[in-house]
Structures are given as C-alpha cells and as structure tokens.
Amino acid sequence: MELADADDNKYSGTYPCRLPVWWARVGDIGPHIDEDGVTGKNIVLRIEKRFTRFERVLAKLFRAPREVRRPFDTMNSMLWELCDGSRDFQSICVAMDSLFNEDIAPAVDRTASGIDSLRSRNLVTCLDQQFTLKWNIGPGQIPTHQTLGTMDEKVGYDVTPRTSAERNVIEENQSETQLDVQSE
C-alpha cells in the first residue's frame, strides 16, 4: 500500500533507528503488526538526570529521583518498536496507518512529527541505510554514558530481546564485559 506524500517527506528513504537508552515493554499486548520485534506493548524509557552542582544539593535535600521514567502512549510505543533501523520511513508510515487508521490521519505527517519529537530528545536518529548493529538498541540495557540504579523486579518490565538486532548487540556487549572482567 502506498501513502500519499510519503516519498516527498524529509524522512523519505531514511531508516529511523533508536539510539542507546534504557527501555522496556510493559503492560498488555495492544494493536500491532505481525512482524519480528513488534509486540504492541507500551514502552517505558529510563533516563538519568544530569544535575548542576546547585541542583545536586537540592536533589539530595529533597530526595529527588536520579532518573526520569517516560511512559509512551500506544501510538508512540508502536513507533518506537518500528524504529529499529530495519524499516524505512515509508514502511513505518504504512504500518502506522494500517494499525491506527483515522486516529493517525494523515499518517505521513503524524509519523514524521513523532520521529521529530524523538529526534529532538536524542532518542532516535535517521540513517541513510539499514542499521548495522553499531550500537545497542536492545531493551533493558544501560547505555555506557549513563548510571541507572537497579530496577525493582515487581514492576514487571519486559526486557526480553525480540529481534536478532536486539539479541546480537546484547550478546556482543555481554561478551565484551566478560572479556574486560577476565583481563583485570
């Protein structure tokens, strides 16, 4: 199925891809397409807060949390799962349109707006070619530039990798960690 204006959009021909950030699936399965890595569950991000010296003092005084948790709604969760670097912008628009119909109309503009929002927060980038496993896009993985506390098991986050890209990067990172420990 072809969508009007998909080829004229600034993201036409690009492959939106998640950047390294801790994320997980949560809740019940919702509407989703039948493709590898797409569950229809809602997405939650965990992002470390960066404080200035003064903010750090206030955060200690008021016992402020050291991280932000950002739960996504159904549409943005679906967009997050689709942005794994294996699908081009046009196929993401088609998938979003087929799932959400009138709720996302016009699908191309609303999908581009969602990608703009994720890009402005440094959560997604747009590649010229398919993702080649250069960084970790898997769930439940703390990026190297962040320090997050351990999660309570009772929360029920689903951090199971669902695609080969998610599994390969996780396995590669675990083997690198094991090599670092062995060399010490």
N, CA and C of each residue as an Amber inpcrd file, in Angstrom:
protein
   552
   0.8350000  -1.1730000   0.0000000   0.0000000   0.0000000   0.0000000
   0.8840000   1.2420000   0.0000000   0.5820000   2.1720000  -0.8310000
   1.3440000   3.4130000  -0.9650000   0.5730000   4.5620000  -0.3150000
   1.2700000   5.3910000   0.4580000   0.6480000   6.5480000   1.0870000
   1.0490000   7.8150000   0.3480000   0.0870000   8.7060000   0.1820000
   0.3580000   9.9780000  -0.4820000   1.3640000  10.7750000   0.3490000
   2.2650000  11.4270000  -0.2920000   3.2720000  12.3010000   0.3180000
   4.3970000  11.5690000   1.0580000   4.3840000  10.2580000   1.1200000
   5.4470000   9.5410000   1.8320000   6.7920000   9.7200000   1.1350000
   6.7690000   9.7910000  -0.1970000   8.0200000   9.9520000  -0.9420000
   8.5170000  11.3960000  -0.9470000   7.6530000  12.3520000  -0.5880000
   8.0270000  13.7620000  -0.5850000   8.4710000  14.2580000   0.7850000
   8.3810000  13.4300000   1.7960000   8.7090000  13.8290000   3.1540000
  10.2240000  13.9000000   3.3370000  10.6700000  14.7080000   4.3010000
  12.1100000  14.8510000   4.5540000  12.7450000  13.5500000   5.0280000
  11.9580000  12.6340000   5.5700000  12.4810000  11.3470000   6.0280000
  12.3960000  10.2580000   4.9720000  11.9060000  10.5880000   3.8130000
  11.7780000   9.6050000   2.7400000  13.1380000   8.9800000   2.4240000
  13.1710000   7.6670000   2.3860000  14.4070000   6.9620000   2.0720000
  15.3350000   6.7600000   3.2510000  14.9290000   7.2190000   4.4480000
  15.7690000   7.0230000   5.6280000  15.2460000   5.8570000   6.4620000
  16.0980000   5.3950000   7.3670000  15.7690000   4.2850000   8.2610000
  15.8300000   4.7950000   9.7030000  14.6910000   5.1850000  10.2750000
  14.6970000   5.6400000  11.6680000  15.1680000   4.5270000  12.5990000
  16.0490000   4.8850000  13.5360000  16.6530000   3.8830000  14.4230000
  16.8020000   4.4530000  15.8320000  16.4690000   3.6310000  16.8180000
  16.6200000   4.0100000  18.2200000  18.0960000   4.2440000  18.5400000
  18.3480000   5.1560000  19.4600000  19.6870000   5.3830000  19.9800000
  19.8070000   4.6990000  21.3420000  21.0210000   4.5410000  21.8770000
  21.1730000   3.8550000  23.1540000  20.4490000   4.5740000  24.2950000
  19.4900000   3.8940000  24.8690000  18.7320000   4.3680000  26.0210000
  18.1050000   3.1450000  26.6760000  17.9540000   3.1710000  28.0110000
  17.2970000   2.0550000  28.6810000  15.8080000   2.1450000  28.3770000
  15.2510000   1.0280000  27.9110000  13.8160000   0.9790000  27.6470000
  13.3080000  -0.4330000  27.8760000  12.0030000  -0.5270000  28.0620000
  11.3750000  -1.8310000  28.2850000   9.9320000  -1.7800000  27.8100000
   9.3890000  -2.9560000  27.5860000   7.9770000  -3.0920000  27.2520000
   7.2210000  -3.3460000  28.5470000   5.9860000  -2.8620000  28.6060000
   5.1950000  -3.0290000  29.8250000   3.7190000  -3.1270000  29.4610000
   2.9800000  -3.8360000  30.2750000   1.5320000  -3.9020000  30.0980000
   1.0870000  -5.0140000  29.1700000  -0.1650000  -4.9100000  28.7860000
  -0.7830000  -5.9160000  27.9280000  -0.4720000  -5.6520000  26.4580000
  -0.6100000  -6.6850000  25.6660000  -0.3940000  -6.5650000  24.2280000
  -1.5520000  -5.7840000  23.6230000  -1.2080000  -4.7770000  22.8310000
  -2.2050000  -3.9580000  22.1610000  -2.1830000  -4.2080000  20.6670000
  -2.7890000  -3.3090000  19.9030000  -2.7650000  -3.4770000  18.4490000
  -1.3400000  -3.4230000  17.9260000  -1.0160000  -4.3490000  17.0310000
   0.3310000  -4.3660000  16.4610000   0.3260000  -5.1400000  15.1500000
   1.3690000  -4.8870000  14.3630000   1.5350000  -5.6320000  13.1210000
   2.2350000  -6.9370000  13.4370000   2.0810000  -7.8980000  12.5730000
   2.6670000  -9.2130000  12.7990000   4.0540000  -9.2630000  12.1640000
   5.0300000  -8.6200000  12.8400000   6.4190000  -8.6090000  12.3890000
   7.3270000  -8.8440000  13.5770000   8.5070000  -9.3270000  13.3060000
   9.5030000  -9.6050000  14.3240000   9.8220000  -8.3300000  15.1080000
   9.7700000  -8.4150000  16.4370000  10.1360000  -7.2880000  17.2820000
   9.0270000  -6.3250000  17.6050000   7.8330000  -6.5680000  17.0950000
   6.7140000  -5.6530000  17.3270000   5.6840000  -6.3840000  18.1850000
   5.5010000  -5.9050000  19.4200000   4.6270000  -6.5950000  20.3660000
   3.3120000  -5.8870000  20.6220000   3.2650000  -4.5800000  20.4360000
   2.0620000  -3.8320000  20.7550000   1.9900000  -3.4200000  22.2180000
   2.9940000  -3.7820000  23.0090000   3.0270000  -3.3570000  24.4040000
   3.4840000  -1.9000000  24.4800000   3.1560000  -1.2400000  25.5900000
   3.6180000   0.1240000  25.7850000   5.0950000   0.1230000  26.1630000
   5.7490000   1.2250000  25.8700000   7.1860000   1.3780000  26.1040000
   7.4110000   2.3660000  27.2450000   8.4170000   2.0710000  28.0630000
   8.8520000   2.9700000  29.1330000  10.3490000   3.1870000  28.9620000
  10.7760000   4.4390000  29.0210000  12.1980000   4.7840000  28.9840000
  12.6540000   5.2010000  30.3730000  13.8980000   4.9120000  30.6940000
  14.5410000   5.4110000  31.9130000  15.7560000   6.2220000  31.4840000
  15.8180000   7.4750000  31.9330000  16.9020000   8.3670000  31.5330000
  17.4810000   9.0220000  32.7830000  18.7950000   8.9560000  32.9060000
  19.4810000   9.5670000  34.0460000  19.3340000  11.0840000  33.9910000
  19.0670000  11.6920000  35.1490000  19.0160000  13.1480000  35.2390000
  20.4370000  13.6810000  35.3710000  20.7010000  14.7930000  34.7290000
  22.0060000  15.4590000  34.8360000  21.8090000  16.7420000  35.6390000
  22.4500000  16.8120000  36.7950000  22.2910000  17.9580000  37.6790000
  23.5160000  18.8590000  37.6380000  23.2770000  20.1660000  37.8020000
  24.3810000  21.0850000  38.0740000  24.7390000  20.9130000  39.5530000
  25.8040000  21.5500000  39.9890000  26.2190000  21.4110000  41.3810000
  25.1000000  21.8670000  42.3290000  24.5040000  23.0040000  42.0600000
  23.4200000  23.5250000  42.9060000  22.2110000  22.5810000  42.8790000
  21.8570000  22.0920000  41.6960000  20.7270000  21.1670000  41.5760000
  20.9910000  19.8660000  42.3420000  22.2440000  19.4200000  42.3450000
  22.6000000  18.2100000  43.0720000  22.3570000  18.3790000  44.5700000
  22.7020000  19.5630000  45.1080000  22.4650000  19.8410000  46.5260000
  20.9710000  19.8180000  46.8120000  20.1930000  20.4840000  45.9530000
  18.7370000  20.4980000  46.1410000  18.1440000  19.0940000  45.9980000
  18.6510000  18.3280000  45.0570000  18.1450000  16.9700000  44.8490000
  18.3980000  16.1050000  46.0780000  19.5650000  16.2500000  46.6980000
  19.8390000  15.4980000  47.9250000  18.9350000  15.9520000  49.0590000
  18.7750000  17.2650000  49.1720000  17.9540000  17.8280000  50.2370000
  16.5030000  17.3570000  50.1270000  15.9640000  17.3600000  48.9230000
  14.5620000  16.9900000  48.7150000  14.3720000  15.5310000  48.2830000
  15.4790000  14.7660000  48.2710000  15.4480000  13.3400000  47.8910000
  14.7820000  13.1330000  46.5220000  15.2060000  13.9310000  45.5880000
  14.6580000  13.8500000  44.2180000  15.1460000  12.5780000  43.5380000
  14.3360000  12.0040000  42.6730000  14.7920000  10.8240000  41.9340000
  15.9530000  11.1720000  41.0160000  16.8380000  10.1940000  40.7960000
  18.0210000  10.4200000  39.9650000  17.7790000  10.0640000  38.5010000
  16.5620000   9.6620000  38.2010000  16.2400000   9.3090000  36.8210000
  14.8060000   9.7250000  36.4930000  14.5600000   9.8290000  35.1990000
  13.2300000  10.1490000  34.6910000  12.6890000   8.9000000  34.0090000
  11.4620000   8.5670000  34.2850000  10.7940000   7.4680000  33.5810000
   9.7500000   8.0750000  32.6680000   9.8520000   7.7460000  31.3890000
   8.9280000   8.2940000  30.3890000   8.0990000   7.1760000  29.7820000
   6.8540000   7.0480000  30.2130000   5.9770000   6.0580000  29.5740000
   5.4150000   6.6290000  28.2700000   5.3600000   5.8070000  27.2430000
   4.8090000   6.2180000  25.9480000   3.3630000   5.7450000  25.8310000
   2.5930000   6.4790000  25.0470000   1.2360000   6.0370000  24.7360000
   1.3040000   4.9450000  23.6630000   0.1560000   4.4310000  23.2650000
   0.0980000   3.3070000  22.3290000   0.7470000   3.6280000  20.9840000
   0.4370000   4.7970000  20.4170000   0.9880000   5.1400000  19.0950000
   2.4970000   5.3420000  19.1450000   2.9770000   6.0750000  20.1390000
   4.4220000   6.3120000  20.2320000   5.1750000   5.0390000  20.6010000
   4.5380000   4.1590000  21.3540000   5.1540000   2.8670000  21.6510000
   5.3250000   2.0500000  20.3760000   4.2970000   2.0640000  19.5380000
   4.3870000   1.3420000  18.2660000   5.4730000   1.9610000  17.3840000
   5.5270000   3.2740000  17.3370000   6.5650000   3.9520000  16.5490000
   7.9490000   3.5660000  17.0740000   8.1250000   3.5160000  18.3920000
   9.4120000   3.1280000  18.9890000   9.8190000   1.7280000  18.5470000
   8.8760000   0.7910000  18.6130000   9.2050000  -0.5770000  18.2200000
   9.5350000  -0.6790000  16.7310000   8.8650000   0.1110000  15.9090000
   9.1100000   0.0700000  14.4670000  10.4420000   0.7160000  14.0920000
  10.9280000   1.6420000  14.9150000  12.1730000   2.3650000  14.6150000
  13.3860000   1.5620000  15.0880000  13.6020000   0.4200000  14.4610000
  14.7530000  -0.4050000  14.8260000  15.8370000  -0.3770000  13.7590000
  15.6970000   0.4980000  12.7800000  16.7070000   0.6350000  11.7390000
  16.5810000  -0.3510000  10.5980000  15.6180000  -1.2600000  10.6690000
  15.4420000  -2.2370000   9.5920000  14.3320000  -1.8270000   8.6150000
  13.5040000  -0.8830000   9.0280000  12.3750000  -0.4370000   8.1980000
  12.5970000   0.9940000   7.7430000  12.2790000   1.2660000   6.4910000
  12.4040000   2.6460000   6.0290000  11.1690000   3.4370000   6.4650000
  11.2730000   4.7480000   6.3310000  10.2090000   5.6510000   6.7680000
   8.8720000   5.3120000   6.1240000   8.8780000   5.0190000   4.8340000
   7.6290000   4.7290000   4.1430000   6.9430000   3.4930000   4.7170000
   7.6930000   2.4360000   4.9970000   7.0720000   1.2210000   5.5420000
   6.5750000   1.4440000   6.9710000   7.2400000   2.3070000   7.7310000
   6.7510000   2.6510000   9.0660000   5.4230000   3.4010000   8.9560000
   5.3370000   4.3240000   8.0080000   4.0800000   5.0650000   7.7960000
   2.9420000   4.1210000   7.4140000   3.2150000   3.1800000   6.5440000
   2.1930000   2.2100000   6.1230000   1.7360000   1.3830000   7.3240000
   2.6780000   0.9360000   8.1410000   2.3250000   0.1380000   9.3250000
   1.4940000   0.9550000  10.3030000   1.8900000   2.1800000  10.5510000
   1.1390000   3.0340000  11.4790000  -0.2670000   3.3080000  10.9390000
  -0.3730000   3.5620000   9.6430000  -1.6760000   3.8170000   9.0410000
  -2.5770000   2.5910000   9.1090000  -2.0160000   1.4150000   8.8660000
  -2.8300000   0.1920000   8.8920000  -3.3110000  -0.1410000  10.3000000
  -2.5680000   0.2450000  11.3170000  -2.9640000  -0.0340000  12.6970000
  -3.9360000   0.9840000  13.2700000  -3.6680000   2.2520000  13.0120000
  -4.4090000   3.3060000  13.6990000  -5.4060000   4.0500000  12.8080000
  -5.4310000   3.7490000  11.5360000  -6.4110000   4.2960000  10.5910000
  -6.6460000   5.7900000  10.7750000  -7.8640000   6.1750000  11.0830000
  -8.2290000   7.5910000  11.1960000  -7.5850000   8.2790000  12.3970000
  -7.2040000   7.5240000  13.4160000  -6.6060000   8.1300000  14.6050000
  -5.2440000   8.7610000  14.3120000  -4.5940000   8.3320000  13.2340000
  -3.2770000   8.8570000  12.9080000  -3.2800000   9.6620000  11.5950000
  -4.4410000   9.8530000  11.0170000  -4.5250000  10.5660000   9.7370000
  -4.1260000  12.0300000   9.9130000  -3.3620000  12.5940000   9.0190000
  -2.6010000  11.9960000   7.9290000  -1.3570000  11.2820000   8.4670000
  -1.2420000  10.0280000   8.1380000  -0.2370000   9.1360000   8.7200000
   1.1970000   9.6110000   8.4800000   1.4720000  10.1070000   7.2900000
   2.8430000  10.5270000   6.9770000   3.2480000  11.7040000   7.8560000
   2.3810000  12.6950000   7.9650000   2.7040000  13.8730000   8.7670000
   2.8020000  13.5460000  10.2510000   1.8880000  12.7200000  10.7400000
   1.8840000  12.3730000  12.1680000   3.0830000  11.4820000  12.5120000
   3.4590000  10.5770000  11.6250000   4.6300000   9.7310000  11.8600000
   5.8970000  10.5820000  11.8440000   6.0050000  11.4860000  10.8870000
   7.1660000  12.3830000  10.8150000   7.2400000  13.2570000  12.0640000
   6.1070000  13.7130000  12.5470000   6.0690000  14.5170000  13.7660000
   6.5450000  13.7120000  14.9750000   6.1400000  12.4500000  15.0590000
   6.6020000  11.5860000  16.1360000   8.1040000  11.3700000  16.0810000
   8.6280000  11.1710000  14.8830000  10.0800000  10.9970000  14.7200000
  10.8040000  12.2890000  15.0660000  10.2430000  13.4320000  14.6560000
  10.8340000  14.7240000  15.0280000  10.9430000  14.8660000  16.5450000
   9.8850000  14.4890000  17.2330000   9.8530000  14.5890000  18.6900000
  10.9150000  13.6900000  19.3200000  11.0410000  12.4640000  18.8520000
  12.0510000  11.5430000  19.3830000  13.4660000  12.0090000  19.0370000
  13.6340000  12.5520000  17.8450000  14.9670000  13.0680000  17.4470000
  15.3690000  14.2630000  18.2910000  14.4180000  15.1510000  18.5960000
  14.7420000  16.3440000  19.3780000  15.1820000  15.9880000  20.7950000
  14.8110000  14.8120000  21.2700000  15.2030000  14.3430000  22.6000000
  16.3980000  13.3800000  22.5420000  17.0220000  13.2680000  21.3670000
  18.1740000  12.3820000  21.1470000  17.8670000  10.9230000  21.4900000
  16.6850000  10.4830000  21.1030000  16.2780000   9.1010000  21.3250000
  16.2780000   8.2840000  20.0450000  16.2090000   8.9630000  18.8990000
  16.1500000   8.3160000  17.5830000  17.0140000   9.1080000  16.6160000
  17.5900000   8.4090000  15.6550000  18.2900000   9.0460000  14.5500000
  17.7620000   8.4480000  13.2530000  18.0380000   9.1030000  12.1470000
  17.6220000   8.5880000  10.8400000  18.8660000   8.2600000  10.0230000
  18.9680000   7.0090000   9.6150000  20.1280000   6.5100000   8.8810000
  19.8520000   6.4960000   7.3850000  20.9120000   6.5870000   6.5850000
  20.7840000   6.5140000   5.1340000  20.6580000   5.0740000   4.6440000
  21.0730000   4.1310000   5.4650000  20.9690000   2.7130000   5.1150000
  20.5060000   1.9440000   6.3490000  20.2000000   0.6780000   6.1750000
  19.7180000  -0.1180000   7.3000000  20.7510000  -0.1770000   8.4220000
  20.2610000  -0.3000000   9.6330000  21.0870000  -0.3660000  10.8390000
  22.0190000  -1.5690000  10.7930000  23.2970000  -1.3370000  11.1210000
  24.3050000  -2.4000000  11.0340000  24.8720000  -2.7750000  12.4020000
  24.0650000  -2.6680000  13.4460000  24.4340000  -3.0950000  14.8030000
  25.6250000  -2.3290000  15.3790000  25.7200000  -1.0510000  15.0980000
  26.8520000  -0.2690000  15.6040000  26.6680000   0.1400000  17.0680000
  25.4500000   0.1200000  17.5760000  25.2050000   0.4550000  18.9650000
  24.0490000  -0.3980000  19.4730000  23.8290000  -0.3240000  20.7610000
  22.8360000  -1.1660000  21.4090000  21.4340000  -0.5670000  21.2800000
  20.5230000  -1.2920000  20.6620000  19.1320000  -0.8490000  20.5750000
  18.2110000  -1.7620000  21.3770000  18.7910000  -2.6960000  22.1150000
  18.0060000  -3.6770000  22.8460000  17.3900000  -3.1390000  24.1240000
  16.3370000  -3.8090000  24.6030000  15.6740000  -3.3860000  25.8420000
  16.4770000  -3.7730000  27.0750000  16.3100000  -2.9940000  28.1460000
  16.9100000  -3.3300000  29.4280000  18.4020000  -3.1180000  29.5260000
  18.9970000  -2.4390000  28.5740000  20.4430000  -2.2300000  28.5580000
  20.7700000  -0.7880000  28.9430000  21.6210000  -0.6280000  29.9490000
  22.0180000   0.7090000  30.3800000  23.1190000   1.2060000  29.4520000
  22.9160000   2.3550000  28.8010000  23.9590000   2.8950000  27.9160000
  25.2280000   3.2130000  28.7090000  26.3510000   3.1740000  28.0430000
  27.6370000   3.3890000  28.7100000  27.7610000   4.7800000  29.3170000
  27.0670000   5.7640000  28.8020000  27.1750000   7.1330000  29.3050000
  26.1920000   7.4450000  30.4370000  25.4640000   6.4270000  30.9250000
  24.5030000   6.6470000  31.9990000  24.7680000   5.6970000  33.1610000
  24.3840000   6.1280000  34.3530000  24.4110000   5.2590000  35.5220000
  23.0110000   5.2550000  36.1160000  22.3340000   4.1410000  35.9600000
  20.9840000   3.9840000  36.4780000  20.9950000   2.9530000  37.5900000
  20.1310000   3.1480000  38.5640000  20.0150000   2.1850000  39.6480000
  19.3700000   0.8960000  39.1710000  19.3840000  -0.0970000  40.0260000
  18.7490000  -1.3650000  39.6760000  17.2330000  -1.2040000  39.7530000
  16.5510000  -1.9890000  38.9300000  15.0900000  -1.9170000  38.8750000
  14.4740000  -2.9370000  39.8110000  13.3420000  -2.5690000  40.3700000
  12.5750000  -3.4800000  41.1990000  11.9260000  -4.5270000  40.3010000
  12.1330000  -5.7780000  40.6120000  11.5970000  -6.8810000  39.7990000
  10.0700000  -6.8740000  39.7520000   9.4320000  -6.3050000  40.7670000
   7.9730000  -6.3240000  40.8570000   7.3000000  -5.4330000  39.8190000
   8.0460000  -4.5150000  39.2360000   7.4640000  -3.5740000  38.2780000
   6.9210000  -4.3050000  37.0550000   7.5590000  -5.3810000  36.6500000
   7.0610000  -6.1820000  35.5350000   7.4870000  -5.7050000  34.1660000
   8.6560000  -5.0960000  34.0750000   9.1580000  -4.6690000  32.7750000
   9.5850000  -5.8800000  31.9560000   9.2360000  -5.8590000  30.6900000
   9.6230000  -6.9180000  29.7550000  10.8620000  -6.4330000  29.0050000
  12.0170000  -7.0130000  29.3060000  13.2640000  -6.6150000  28.6570000
  13.8040000  -7.7460000  27.7810000  12.9270000  -8.6300000  27.3690000
  13.3180000  -9.7350000  26.5050000  13.5760000  -9.2270000  25.0970000
  14.7590000  -9.4920000  24.5250000  15.0030000  -9.0770000  23.1350000
  14.0930000  -9.8340000  22.1790000  13.5250000  -9.1240000  21.2030000
  12.5570000  -9.7230000  20.2780000  13.0610000  -9.8490000  18.8510000
  14.1730000  -9.2090000  18.5370000  14.7070000  -9.2780000  17.1780000
  16.1600000  -9.7390000  17.2370000  16.6660000 -10.1620000  16.1160000
  18.0720000 -10.5730000  16.0630000  18.9850000  -9.3770000  16.3400000
  18.5870000  -8.1790000  15.9110000  19.4050000  -6.9860000  16.1690000
  19.5000000  -6.7260000  17.6690000  18.3880000  -6.8670000  18.3720000
  18.4130000  -6.6660000  19.8150000  19.2530000  -7.7400000  20.4890000
  19.1160000  -8.9950000  20.0760000  19.8600000 -10.0970000  20.6800000
  21.3460000  -9.9980000  20.3760000  21.7100000  -9.7390000  19.1380000
  23.1240000  -9.7030000  18.7490000  23.8930000  -8.6400000  19.5050000
  23.3390000  -7.4660000  19.6210000  24.0460000  -6.3830000  20.2990000
  24.1590000  -6.6880000  21.7790000  23.1140000  -7.2430000  22.3800000
  23.1660000  -7.5870000  23.7970000  24.2230000  -8.6520000  24.0350000
  24.2400000  -9.7020000  23.2090000  25.2370000 -10.7600000  23.3630000
  26.6460000 -10.2230000  23.1580000  26.8140000  -9.3290000  22.1950000
  28.1260000  -8.7430000  21.9280000  28.5900000  -7.9180000  23.1290000
  27.6880000  -7.1250000  23.7190000  28.0390000  -6.3150000  24.8820000
  28.3680000  -7.1910000  26.0820000  27.6330000  -8.2810000  26.2720000
  27.9010000  -9.1750000  27.3900000  29.2520000  -9.8600000  27.2250000
  29.6000000 -10.2630000  26.0130000  30.8960000 -10.9170000  25.8080000
  32.0350000  -9.9180000  25.9900000  31.8510000  -8.6520000  25.6050000
  32.8710000  -7.6320000  25.8290000  33.0780000  -7.4050000  27.3260000
  31.9690000  -7.3830000  28.0870000  32.0560000  -7.2000000  29.5330000
  32.7980000  -8.3570000  30.1590000  32.5200000  -9.5810000  29.7130000
  33.2110000 -10.7470000  30.2490000  34.6990000 -10.7160000  29.9480000
  35.0680000 -10.2350000  28.7380000  36.4780000 -10.1160000  28.3900000
  37.1600000  -9.0720000  29.2690000  36.4820000  -7.9510000  29.5490000
  37.0510000  -6.9170000  30.3930000  37.2960000  -7.4420000  31.8110000
  36.3500000  -8.2100000  32.3380000  36.4840000  -8.7690000  33.6820000
  37.6290000  -9.7590000  33.7350000  37.7730000 -10.5770000  32.7020000
  38.8430000 -11.5760000  32.6570000  40.2190000 -10.9520000  32.5560000
  40.3200000  -9.7930000  31.8920000  41.6190000  -9.1620000  31.6880000
  42.1010000  -8.4060000  32.9290000  41.1810000  -8.1620000  33.8880000
  41.5740000  -7.4080000  35.0990000  42.3110000  -8.2350000  36.0870000
